[in-house]
Amino acid sequence: MLLEVNGLTKVYKRGSTFFKAIDQVNFSMDRKEFVSIVGRSGSGKSTLLNMIAGLIKPSEGSVLLEGKETLNCNDTEGSYLRNAKIGFIPQGQSILSNFNVIDNVRLPFFLSKRTGDPTERAFSLLERVGISHLACSYPSQLSGGEMKRVDIARALINSPDLLIADEPTGNLDLQTTRETMQLFDSLSEEGASILLVTHEPEVSAYCKRTLIMKDGKLYEEK
Amino acid sequence: MIVPDGNKTDIEGALLRGEPGAFYFEKKTEDIISGVEGVSKISSQFFISSLSTGCCSFPIQLIGYDPKTDFVIAPWISRQLKGKLEDGQLVVGSQIDAAAGGALKFFGHKYRVVTKIEETGMGFDTSVFMNYATARQILDSARQIGVRFKFEGSDLISAVMIKTDRGVEPADLGDKILDRLELEGIKADVVIPQNITSSAAESIRKFIIYIRIFSVTLWLLALILLTVVFTFSIHERKKEIAVLRILGATRKKLLQLIFGEAAMISAGGAISGVLLAGVVIFLYNTYIGMKLGMPYMLPQPEIIALIAAASLLLTFGIGPVASSYSAYTIGRNEIHVTMREGE
């Protein structure tokens, strides 16, 4: 088992009332699985993903990655988890505008203590996602689809156990959405474990397994 | 020191700030003073003001003294001048552009410079010393080429230096001398060097207090301004910071980045500031001294180095201190909140 989520709950206070953004979510995924969580905007899917990645603290519940509880981690352990074990692709544009493509891809390598030079691997990842010719370009010179590919290459630089993508096609056109999902599909074929959230059913069609999020609760697709 | 009536401020200006003065009374004044009870030693000096010479871009004070009776100048310059100051020889202040062995030209005649005295920060730096004979020679050459002086006659002196007998109060003796001179129809002023130096010291003390208040105010203003700048800058870069956190940067790493960046900015400012200050102070040293209107000299090189090091350190510290508030606020929020706020 790669990931196990048990009784995950997140309660927010809005004004004087409390509401559950995530309500007792339980699910698990194995290695090499390609899972999508589908739901309408505001259903809680991004919150769930952020809790799994350790970006939001849950009100209760547990998240086990390779059998290790991630929610009790201190800042250093949690940061290492995000850096080495999880490749997180945030929603929207998240590459750094002052760095060129290759530096954006190499960046996570330098955020933990490592030896060696990630340049060669960064180039091969850029080749893998089909934009090696843009290695020295800056984000302002890239299209939305190209930027998403940089995100994916960056998320893969430290060979994570789990790739998490939050609405990876959120602001892409139909053709670019298809190309991006084909890329995820081929990564999955190569053995990557992928968990993504989307509000587009046609995106989830690429995944081998789909979970549905509704009002903070998670359901397995029949 | 006794000077002609109304020239108290002139002699102070000449001694402290190097403002040339030309005031005279008759030589017989010296003889009258020597007869007053309580006077131990007496020696007169003769001042000529030179408006321009080839050596300097500022007016200089020529001071003639009598080597036979002098107890003020000779002991002071004895460290640099071995032997007696002969006729036609000059001793020059530190700011006079002439070296030992060289010559200075006054009113068409050249005079040999035998030594240059160390910097004092006072009027002596822009003064030229000579014996009475040389001073009279310069005065005569000036008259020969048509320079007119307010005072005619050859038996003139500018100031009488007095050493009191042991136990005699300078102020009491001064009153006695003034009374005696008045009886002879000579009006004069008493100048007690101790009073001049203590008043100068008081001015310097006040000036230093202003400089310190100004420096502290400037430092605090810079701190406030940089705090605002860093806060805005961090606010603008919330998304970038959130991305770094998502990619696995620890809080400690982020703080290192923020403080490191602030320290680099401060270091750049500190180094360029100290270099600029150094260039201005060394290039305009004389001009600053003249404009300050008080005794002024550059400190020893080791003191300058110490001041530069302290300034560097204080300025260098301002960036990290100013960025600490924004660094603190960054660590407080959940990463996804920071990401959202940055979008």
HADDOCK unambig.tbl for C-alpha pairs under 7 A between the chains (distance, minus, plus):
assign (segid A and resid 55 and name CA) (segid B and resid 334 and name CA) 6.63 0.50 0.50
assign (segid A and resid 55 and name CA) (segid B and resid 335 and name CA) 5.45 0.50 0.50
assign (segid A and resid 55 and name CA) (segid B and resid 336 and name CA) 5.86 0.50 0.50
assign (segid A and resid 56 and name CA) (segid B and resid 334 and name CA) 6.30 0.50 0.50
assign (segid A and resid 56 and name CA) (segid B and resid 336 and name CA) 6.73 0.50 0.50
assign (segid A and resid 75 and name CA) (segid B and resid 250 and name CA) 6.34 0.50 0.50
assign (segid A and resid 76 and name CA) (segid B and resid 250 and name CA) 5.76 0.50 0.50
assign (segid A and resid 79 and name CA) (segid B and resid 248 and name CA) 4.31 0.50 0.50
assign (segid A and resid 79 and name CA) (segid B and resid 249 and name CA) 5.95 0.50 0.50
assign (segid A and resid 79 and name CA) (segid B and resid 250 and name CA) 5.47 0.50 0.50
assign (segid A and resid 80 and name CA) (segid B and resid 248 and name CA) 5.79 0.50 0.50
assign (segid A and resid 82 and name CA) (segid B and resid 246 and name CA) 6.53 0.50 0.50
assign (segid A and resid 82 and name CA) (segid B and resid 247 and name CA) 6.06 0.50 0.50
assign (segid A and resid 82 and name CA) (segid B and resid 248 and name CA) 4.98 0.50 0.50
assign (segid A and resid 83 and name CA) (segid B and resid 247 and name CA) 5.34 0.50 0.50
assign (segid A and resid 83 and name CA) (segid B and resid 248 and name CA) 4.14 0.50 0.50
assign (segid A and resid 94 and name CA) (segid B and resid 243 and name CA) 6.49 0.50 0.50
assign (segid A and resid 96 and name CA) (segid B and resid 240 and name CA) 6.43 0.50 0.50
assign (segid A and resid 108 and name CA) (segid B and resid 247 and name CA) 5.73 0.50 0.50
assign (segid A and resid 108 and name CA) (segid B and resid 248 and name CA) 6.92 0.50 0.50
assign (segid A and resid 111 and name CA) (segid B and resid 248 and name CA) 6.27 0.50 0.50
assign (segid A and resid 111 and name CA) (segid B and resid 249 and name CA) 5.45 0.50 0.50
